[in-house]
């Protein structure tokens, strides 16, 4: 069969529901953007979709499904090719002498099938472009007469099991797109900080769960904008309020967990002559004990700024092992806000401290937060005035914020390139991944509303697969159509 018609494609799927449905929808949308319209003409075409039970390979076919549920998948991929927790994407000849190609997207579980679909639409489709004399002329999906579609093989699995975004809630203008972007980056945990719980918080939880993303809700246990002024004598009142807020606002939502910051965000080790590390350990353990006695399945993350406790880790060693500590401000980049290249000595010191805090509490859960991405403006920062609706802003508001953020991201991106900052994030994540500790989560702390920005996308790809060379990660992510061009 001639393979010169760009609309000579179909999708073959098994089970149009859940994450497999989202995988089919993603492929339909992205592949369709190449082939379903002709420039300058109002001609409307569709991409045929067929169930595997009745499908025949009489067109170039994208075959999507969980391995054991799709007999056509099994014809092209062996089960032992699928890495644990990962997926396989394979583009090859159909096996008949017809000039047709098949693109197989499969995994053992639906969420990984979706991640495979992301690989296909973001990394394979752009690789079909023809380049001549340094100028990209045309994509073979748009013009198959340029030559055959290239073969492709990607068997991929996560280097870091829990891949997190920590963010403020109120800058999110479109919560659905935000969650979809997270899934597109294969991130699976969202920590949202709020002064007041959004009134549509349950909608956020439900939509995130559709994409396999866990939502952790953050609020203050004594955190204030000037933590060095916190009065330790107020701890009983802080504890009472922390428990009351959880029980009245978060417990009814059936949340995946809670996150809190206390009074550790300062450079000094003392508050009123007492060690911050000792005060906060006792306070956290006592408050958590009261919550866990009543809600034994509650997942609690303790957001800890390292500067104020760095010299007194012996106290933090005693934090209840049921509590996950999420560490930030742990040294030079990639923990630092500004993506400046550290000296060899600074980076070694940062890695040594990372090793120390990972081993501090044995196998108790731990998170590491890296930066070098956009944050809030602390000059114009405004706290939430009350309960609000998250992620339902007007298009004009979305465009306003995006226009403001784009030059900020452009500057950060330039710093990453100039300073080679991304390589330090890569080296640290790779270093942690090689420890083989599934209980070590890694995430990004920042303000990500308004698109998928390059630094964010690079970091997410490193979290997914730090076994790829950094230069290849940077090239791959930079050419994706979903990555914001700044």
C-alpha positions as CSV (number, residue, x, y, z in Angstrom):
1,X,0.0,0.0,0.0
2,X,1.3,3.5,-0.8
3,X,2.3,5.4,2.3
4,X,2.1,8.9,0.7
5,X,-1.2,10.0,2.2
6,X,-0.6,11.9,5.5
7,X,-4.1,10.8,6.6
8,X,-3.2,7.1,6.2
9,X,-3.3,6.7,10.0
10,X,-5.6,5.1,12.6
11,X,-5.5,4.5,16.4
12,X,-6.1,1.0,17.7
13,X,-6.9,0.9,21.4
14,X,-7.9,-1.5,24.1
15,X,-10.2,-0.2,26.8
16,X,-11.2,3.4,26.3
17,X,-11.4,4.4,30.0
18,X,-9.2,5.9,32.7
19,X,-5.5,6.6,31.8
20,X,-5.7,4.6,28.6
21,X,-8.5,6.8,27.4
22,X,-6.4,9.9,28.2
23,X,-3.5,8.3,26.3
24,X,-5.8,7.8,23.3
25,X,-7.1,11.4,23.6
26,X,-3.5,12.8,23.8
27,X,-2.3,10.9,20.7
28,X,-5.5,11.8,18.8
29,X,-5.0,15.5,19.6
30,X,-1.2,15.7,19.0
31,X,-1.0,13.4,16.0
32,X,-4.2,15.0,14.6
33,X,-2.5,18.4,14.7
34,X,-0.1,17.2,12.0
35,X,-2.5,15.4,9.7
36,X,-6.1,16.4,10.1
37,X,-6.0,19.8,8.4
38,X,-4.6,21.2,5.1
39,X,-3.1,24.7,5.4
40,X,-5.4,27.4,4.1
41,X,-8.3,25.1,3.4
42,X,-11.5,24.6,5.4
43,X,-11.5,20.8,5.0
44,X,-12.3,18.8,8.1
45,X,-10.9,15.3,8.6
46,X,-10.9,12.8,11.5
47,X,-8.5,10.1,12.7
48,X,-10.2,6.7,12.8
49,X,-10.1,4.9,16.2
50,X,-10.8,1.2,16.4
51,X,-11.1,-1.3,19.2
52,X,-8.4,-4.0,19.1
53,X,-11.1,-6.7,19.0
54,X,-12.2,-5.6,15.4
55,X,-9.2,-3.7,14.1
56,X,-7.0,-4.6,11.1
57,X,-3.7,-3.0,10.3
58,X,-4.7,-1.5,6.9
59,X,-3.2,1.9,7.7
60,X,-0.2,3.2,9.7
61,X,-1.4,2.4,13.2
62,X,-0.8,3.7,16.7
63,X,-1.6,0.7,18.9
64,X,-2.3,1.7,22.5
65,X,-3.0,-0.4,25.6
66,X,-2.0,-2.3,28.7
67,X,0.1,-5.2,27.6
68,X,-2.0,-8.1,28.8
69,X,-5.2,-6.5,27.4
70,X,-4.0,-5.9,23.8
71,X,-3.2,-8.8,21.6
72,X,-1.8,-6.6,18.8
73,X,0.7,-5.1,21.3
74,X,1.9,-8.6,22.1
75,X,2.6,-9.2,18.4
76,X,5.3,-6.5,18.4
77,X,6.6,-6.2,22.0
78,X,7.7,-9.0,24.4
79,X,6.5,-8.5,28.0
80,X,10.0,-8.7,29.4
81,X,10.9,-5.6,27.3
82,X,8.8,-3.5,29.6
83,X,10.8,-2.1,32.5
84,X,9.4,-2.1,36.0
85,X,7.2,0.9,36.5
86,X,7.8,2.0,32.9
87,X,6.6,1.7,29.3
88,X,7.7,0.7,25.8
89,X,7.2,2.8,22.7
90,X,8.1,1.0,19.5
91,X,7.7,2.3,15.9
92,X,8.5,-0.3,13.3
93,X,7.4,-1.9,10.0
94,X,4.0,-3.6,10.3
95,X,5.5,-7.0,9.4
96,X,3.6,-7.3,6.1
97,X,5.1,-6.2,2.7
98,X,2.8,-3.1,2.6
99,X,5.0,-0.2,3.5
100,X,3.0,0.5,6.7
101,X,4.3,1.4,10.1
102,X,3.0,0.6,13.5
103,X,3.6,2.6,16.7
104,X,3.1,0.5,19.8
105,X,2.6,2.2,23.1
106,X,2.3,-0.2,26.0
107,X,3.0,-0.8,29.7
108,X,1.8,-3.1,32.5
109,X,-0.4,-0.4,34.1
110,X,-2.6,2.4,32.6
111,X,-0.6,5.3,34.1
112,X,2.5,4.1,32.4
113,X,0.6,3.7,29.1
114,X,-0.2,7.4,29.3
115,X,3.5,8.2,30.0
116,X,4.3,6.2,26.9
117,X,1.8,8.3,24.9
118,X,3.6,11.4,26.1
119,X,6.9,9.9,24.8
120,X,5.3,9.2,21.4
121,X,3.7,12.7,20.9
122,X,6.5,14.8,22.5
123,X,9.6,13.0,21.4
124,X,8.9,10.7,18.5
125,X,6.7,13.0,16.4
126,X,9.2,15.8,16.3
127,X,11.9,13.3,15.3
128,X,10.1,12.7,12.0
129,X,11.1,16.2,10.8
130,X,13.5,16.5,7.9
131,X,16.4,18.9,8.3
132,X,18.4,20.2,5.3
133,X,21.3,22.7,5.5
134,X,20.4,23.5,9.1
135,X,16.8,24.5,8.3
136,X,13.8,22.3,9.3
137,X,11.8,22.0,6.1
138,X,8.9,19.7,6.8
139,X,7.7,17.0,9.1
140,X,7.2,13.6,7.4
141,X,3.9,13.3,9.3
142,X,2.7,16.3,7.3
143,X,4.4,15.3,4.0
144,X,5.1,11.5,3.9
145,X,6.6,11.9,0.4
146,X,9.7,13.1,2.2
147,X,10.6,9.6,3.1
148,X,9.6,6.7,5.4
149,X,8.7,7.3,9.0
150,X,11.8,6.5,11.1
151,X,11.9,3.5,13.4
152,X,11.9,4.3,17.1
153,X,12.4,2.4,20.4
154,X,12.0,3.7,23.9
155,X,11.9,1.5,27.0
156,X,11.8,3.9,29.9
157,X,11.1,3.9,33.6
158,X,11.4,6.4,36.4
159,X,14.7,7.1,38.1
160,X,12.8,8.8,41.0
161,X,9.7,7.1,42.3
162,X,8.0,10.2,43.7
163,X,8.4,13.3,41.4
164,X,7.0,16.4,43.1
165,X,6.0,19.9,42.4
166,X,5.7,22.2,45.4
167,X,3.7,25.3,44.5
168,X,1.5,28.1,45.9
169,X,-2.2,27.5,45.1
170,X,-3.4,31.0,44.2
171,X,-1.2,31.7,41.1
172,X,-2.7,28.7,39.4
173,X,-5.1,30.2,36.8
174,X,-6.3,26.9,35.2
175,X,-6.1,23.9,37.4
176,X,-7.1,21.4,34.7
177,X,-4.3,22.6,32.4
178,X,-1.9,22.7,35.3
179,X,-2.6,19.1,36.2
180,X,-2.5,18.0,32.6
181,X,0.9,19.7,32.3
182,X,2.2,17.9,35.3
183,X,1.1,14.5,33.8
184,X,2.7,15.5,30.5
185,X,6.0,15.9,32.5
186,X,5.4,12.6,34.2
187,X,5.2,14.2,37.7
188,X,3.1,12.4,40.2
189,X,2.8,14.5,43.4
190,X,1.5,18.1,43.9
191,X,2.1,19.9,47.2
192,X,-0.1,23.0,47.2
193,X,0.4,25.8,49.8
194,X,-2.6,27.9,50.8
195,X,-3.5,30.4,53.5
196,X,-7.1,29.2,53.1
197,X,-8.4,26.0,51.6
198,X,-9.9,26.6,48.1
199,X,-13.7,25.9,48.0
200,X,-13.2,23.7,45.0
201,X,-10.3,21.7,46.6
202,X,-12.2,18.5,46.0
203,X,-12.3,19.2,42.3
204,X,-8.5,19.5,42.3
205,X,-8.1,16.2,44.1
206,X,-10.5,14.4,41.8
207,X,-8.9,15.7,38.6
208,X,-5.4,15.1,39.8
209,X,-6.3,11.5,40.8
210,X,-7.5,11.0,37.2
211,X,-3.9,11.5,36.1
212,X,-2.3,9.5,38.9
213,X,-1.2,12.6,40.8
214,X,-1.4,12.7,44.6
215,X,-2.3,16.1,46.1
216,X,-0.8,17.2,49.5
217,X,-2.3,20.3,51.0
218,X,0.1,22.7,52.7
219,X,-0.6,25.3,55.5
220,X,1.2,27.0,58.3
221,X,2.1,25.5,61.6
222,X,3.7,28.7,62.9
223,X,5.3,29.8,59.6
224,X,5.2,33.6,59.1
225,X,6.9,35.8,56.6
226,X,9.5,36.8,59.2
227,X,10.1,33.5,60.9
228,X,13.0,35.0,63.0
229,X,10.3,36.9,64.9
230,X,8.3,33.8,65.9
231,X,7.7,33.5,69.6
232,X,8.2,29.9,70.8
233,X,5.9,30.7,73.7
234,X,3.1,30.8,71.2
235,X,3.5,27.1,70.3
236,X,0.5,25.8,72.3
237,X,-1.8,28.2,70.3
238,X,-0.1,27.3,67.0
239,X,-0.6,23.6,67.7
240,X,-4.3,24.1,68.6
241,X,-4.9,26.1,65.4
242,X,-3.0,23.6,63.2
243,X,-5.2,20.7,64.5
244,X,-8.4,22.7,64.2
245,X,-7.7,23.8,60.7
246,X,-7.0,20.2,59.6
247,X,-10.1,18.8,61.3
248,X,-12.4,21.5,60.0
249,X,-11.1,22.2,56.5
250,X,-8.9,19.3,55.2
251,X,-10.2,16.1,56.9
252,X,-13.6,16.4,55.3
253,X,-12.0,16.4,51.9
254,X,-10.4,13.0,52.3
255,X,-7.0,14.5,51.4
256,X,-4.0,12.4,50.3
257,X,-1.9,14.2,53.0
258,X,-0.9,17.5,54.5
259,X,2.3,19.5,54.4
260,X,3.3,22.2,56.8
261,X,6.0,24.7,57.4
262,X,6.8,26.0,60.8
263,X,9.4,28.6,61.9
264,X,12.6,27.2,60.5
265,X,12.8,29.6,57.5
266,X,15.5,31.9,58.9
267,X,19.3,31.9,58.9
268,X,19.8,31.9,62.7
269,X,20.0,28.8,64.8
270,X,18.3,30.4,67.8
271,X,14.9,31.7,68.7
272,X,14.8,33.5,72.1
273,X,18.1,31.8,73.0
274,X,16.7,28.3,72.3
275,X,17.8,26.0,69.4
276,X,15.4,26.1,66.5
277,X,16.2,22.4,65.8
278,X,15.2,21.3,69.3
279,X,12.1,23.5,69.5
280,X,10.7,22.4,66.2
281,X,11.4,18.7,66.7
282,X,9.5,18.6,70.0
283,X,6.7,20.7,68.5
284,X,6.3,18.7,65.3
285,X,6.4,15.3,67.2
286,X,3.8,16.4,69.7
287,X,1.4,17.9,67.2
288,X,1.7,15.0,64.8
289,X,1.2,12.5,67.6
290,X,-2.1,14.2,68.4
291,X,-3.2,14.1,64.8
292,X,-2.0,10.5,64.1
293,X,-3.7,9.2,67.3
294,X,-7.0,10.2,65.8
295,X,-6.1,9.9,62.1
296,X,-3.6,7.0,61.9
297,X,-3.5,6.9,58.1
298,X,-2.8,10.6,57.7
299,X,0.3,11.3,55.6
300,X,2.2,14.3,57.0
301,X,5.1,16.1,55.3
302,X,7.2,18.5,57.4
303,X,8.7,21.3,55.2
304,X,12.0,22.1,56.7
305,X,14.4,24.9,55.8
306,X,17.9,23.6,56.5
307,X,19.8,26.8,57.2
308,X,18.5,27.2,60.8
309,X,19.0,23.5,61.8
310,X,22.1,22.5,59.7
311,X,24.5,22.5,62.7
312,X,22.0,20.7,65.0
313,X,20.9,17.7,63.0
314,X,21.1,15.4,66.1
315,X,17.7,16.8,67.1
316,X,16.0,16.3,63.7
317,X,17.1,12.7,63.8
318,X,14.4,12.2,66.4
319,X,11.5,13.4,64.2
320,X,8.7,10.8,64.2
321,X,9.6,8.3,61.4
322,X,6.0,8.4,60.3
323,X,6.5,12.0,59.1
324,X,8.3,12.8,55.9
325,X,10.7,15.6,56.0
326,X,10.8,17.8,52.9
327,X,14.2,19.6,52.9
328,X,15.0,22.8,51.2
329,X,17.7,25.5,51.3
330,X,20.3,22.7,51.7
331,X,23.3,24.5,50.2
332,X,24.4,25.6,46.7
333,X,22.5,25.1,43.5
334,X,20.4,23.1,42.8
335,X,19.0,24.0,46.2
336,X,19.6,27.7,45.7
337,X,17.0,30.1,44.3
338,X,19.3,31.5,41.7
339,X,20.8,29.0,39.1
340,X,24.4,29.9,39.5
341,X,27.1,27.4,39.1
342,X,28.7,26.5,42.4
343,X,32.4,25.9,42.9
344,X,33.6,22.4,43.1
345,X,34.0,22.7,46.8
346,X,30.5,24.2,47.3
347,X,28.9,21.4,45.2
348,X,30.8,18.7,47.0
349,X,29.7,20.2,50.3
350,X,26.1,20.2,49.1
351,X,26.2,16.6,48.0
352,X,27.8,15.6,51.3
353,X,25.0,17.3,53.2
354,X,22.4,15.6,51.0
355,X,23.9,12.2,51.9
356,X,23.9,13.2,55.6
357,X,20.2,14.1,55.7
358,X,19.2,11.1,53.6
359,X,20.9,8.7,56.1
360,X,19.9,10.8,59.2
361,X,16.6,8.9,60.0
362,X,17.3,5.5,58.4
363,X,14.4,4.5,56.1
364,X,12.1,7.2,57.2
365,X,10.6,9.0,54.2
366,X,12.4,12.1,52.9
367,X,12.0,14.7,50.1
368,X,14.5,17.1,48.6
369,X,13.3,20.3,46.9
370,X,15.4,21.9,44.2
371,X,15.0,25.4,42.8
372,X,16.3,27.5,39.9
373,X,12.8,28.1,38.7
374,X,10.5,31.0,39.1
375,X,9.1,31.8,42.5
376,X,6.7,34.5,43.8
377,X,7.6,38.1,43.9
378,X,8.2,38.9,47.5
379,X,8.0,42.6,46.8
380,X,4.4,42.5,45.6
381,X,3.4,39.2,47.3
382,X,-0.2,39.3,48.7
383,X,-1.6,36.6,51.0
384,X,-4.9,35.1,50.2
385,X,-7.7,37.1,51.8
386,X,-10.0,34.1,52.4
387,X,-11.3,30.9,50.9
388,X,-11.3,31.1,47.1
389,X,-11.8,29.3,43.8
390,X,-8.5,27.9,42.6
391,X,-7.7,27.7,38.9
392,X,-10.7,29.3,37.3
393,X,-9.3,32.6,36.0
394,X,-10.6,34.4,33.0
395,X,-8.5,34.1,29.7
396,X,-7.4,37.8,30.1
397,X,-6.0,37.1,33.5
398,X,-4.2,34.0,32.2
399,X,-2.6,36.0,29.4
400,X,-1.7,38.9,31.7
401,X,0.2,36.6,34.1
402,X,1.9,34.7,31.3
403,X,3.1,37.9,29.7
404,X,4.7,38.9,33.0
405,X,6.2,35.5,33.7
406,X,7.7,35.0,30.2
407,X,10.7,37.4,30.6
408,X,11.3,36.0,34.1
409,X,11.5,32.5,32.7
410,X,13.7,33.7,29.8
411,X,16.2,35.1,32.3
412,X,16.2,31.9,34.3
413,X,16.6,29.9,31.2
414,X,19.6,32.1,30.1
415,X,21.2,31.6,33.5
416,X,20.8,27.8,33.2
417,X,22.6,27.8,29.9
418,X,25.3,30.3,30.9
419,X,26.1,28.7,34.2
420,X,25.5,25.1,33.2
421,X,23.2,25.0,36.1
422,X,21.1,22.2,34.7
423,X,24.1,19.9,34.9
424,X,24.3,20.4,38.6
425,X,20.7,19.5,39.0
426,X,21.4,16.4,36.8
427,X,24.4,15.4,38.8
428,X,22.6,15.7,42.2
429,X,19.5,13.8,41.1
430,X,21.6,11.1,39.5
431,X,23.7,10.9,42.7
432,X,20.6,10.5,44.8
433,X,19.0,8.0,42.4
434,X,22.1,5.8,42.5
435,X,21.6,5.4,46.2
436,X,18.7,3.1,45.3
437,X,16.4,4.6,48.0
438,X,12.8,4.5,46.7
439,X,11.7,6.4,49.8
440,X,13.6,9.6,48.7
441,X,11.3,11.9,46.8
442,X,12.6,14.8,44.7
443,X,10.7,17.8,43.5
444,X,10.8,21.4,42.3
445,X,9.6,24.3,44.3
446,X,8.3,27.2,42.3
447,X,5.6,29.0,40.4
448,X,4.8,27.0,37.3
449,X,1.5,28.5,36.2
450,X,1.1,29.5,32.5
451,X,2.8,26.7,30.6
452,X,5.6,24.2,30.6
453,X,8.8,26.1,30.9
454,X,12.2,24.8,29.8
455,X,13.9,24.6,33.2
456,X,10.9,22.8,34.7
457,X,10.7,20.4,31.7
458,X,14.4,19.6,31.9
459,X,14.2,18.9,35.6
460,X,11.2,16.7,35.2
461,X,12.9,14.7,32.5
462,X,15.9,14.2,34.7
463,X,13.6,12.9,37.5
464,X,12.1,10.5,35.0
465,X,15.3,9.2,33.5
466,X,18.6,10.4,34.8
467,X,20.4,7.6,32.9
468,X,20.2,9.7,29.7
469,X,23.2,12.0,29.1
470,X,22.3,15.5,30.1
471,X,23.0,16.9,26.6
472,X,20.5,14.5,25.2
473,X,17.9,15.5,27.8
474,X,18.4,19.1,27.1
475,X,18.1,18.6,23.3
476,X,15.0,16.3,23.7
477,X,13.1,18.7,26.0
478,X,14.0,21.9,24.0
479,X,12.5,20.6,20.8
480,X,9.2,19.5,22.3
481,X,6.3,21.5,21.0
482,X,4.7,21.6,24.5
483,X,7.8,23.3,25.9
484,X,7.3,27.1,26.2
485,X,9.6,29.0,23.8
486,X,11.2,31.8,25.7
